Amino acid sequence: MLLSNIVWHDKEQFDEGSGTVDLLQSPISDATASINPHTYAARYPQDRLRSAEECFYHTLLIDATKRIWIYRKRSF
């Protein structure tokens, strides 16, 4: 059986505990520099985007989704 202080220690949020925040901070900062989050988020109010970083990931999702639909249309 594990000691209670091992089982019940404070947990980090996944991305913070994995080290990805430190690794990706500079590239994400560069990628989001040209994004105006208020303008971008206004185009997608249903998605409730709150930051330039969320807007950046949203653009990746939108682009990937468009590519999937183009591929699906070609295969039918």
N, C-alpha and C positions, 0 to 999 in steps of 0.2 A: 504494500500500500504506500502511496506517495504521501509525503508530508503536506499538511494543509497549506503551509506558506508557499509551496511549489504549485499546488493545484489552484490556489486562490490568489495568485499574484496579479497585479494590474496588467492588463493586456493592451498592447498598442493596436491602433487601427492597422489593418492589413498592409496598406501601402507604406505606412510609416515604419512598421516593424521589419519590412523586407529590404529597406535601403533604397527603394526606387525613387523616393522623393529627392534624396540627395543626388542620385545619378541623373535624373531627368529634369532637374530644376533649370539648368541653363538652356537645354534645347527647347523646353516648353516655353520658357521666357522669351526666347528668340521667335518661336512660332506664333506666340500670342501678341507680339509687339504691335502688329499692324491691325489687330482686331479691336474694334470699338464695341465692347460688350453690350452697351445700351442699344445701339443701332442694330446690331446683329440679333439680340434677344427680341427686339420689337418685331422682327420678321417671323419669329416662331414663339408667340406668346403662350401657346399651349404647352410648351416644353419647360417653361419657367427657368430659363438659364440665368445663372447668378454671377458668373465671372467670365473673364476672357478665356480662362482655361477650359471651362465647361463649353464655351462657344467653340473653341478649337476642336475638342473631342466630338462635338455635335457635327462640325463640318466633315470630320472623318467618317462618321456614321452615315451622314447624308450621301457623301460620295460613294461609299461602299454599297449603300442601298441602291443607288442609281445604276451602278455597274451590275449588280445582281439582276435588276429588272431588264436591263439591256440584254444580258446573257439569256435570260429566260425567254424573252420575246424572240430572239434568234433561234432558239432551240425548238420552238413550236411551229 
